């Protein structure tokens, strides 16, 4: 069976994240309002395809018995590219999703809205912690 990049990237609207990884997020219980990356979706996909090409290049390097240090150099470049993508996505999440939750909370003026903001901040904090561990 072959898999494509689409099979290994972010889940679709069905959002199997919680089921597949055992993690749930604040998004799982909140109606869909659009994602922070929506405006740059095409740019993000282009960037991810470039990163996918780097990974395929790593596979080729191993198949062709390229010198270890040369492969490690490319691994480092691929890792940095993914980290850079993750940081951009995190920034967009903070600017869109977390900020929207804060604005809605202020408009609601009650504990329920504040709970959503707290959930978004906790979700972002957990994402940052995962990024720092890599």
Secondary structure, 3 states (H helix, E strand, C coil): CCCCHHHHCCCCCCCCHHHHHCCCCHHHHCCCCCCCCHHHHHHHHHHHHHHHHHHHHHHHHHHCCCCHHHHHHHHHHHHHHHHHHHHHHHHHHHHHHHHHHHHHHHHHCCHHHHHHHHHHHHHHHHHHHHHHHC
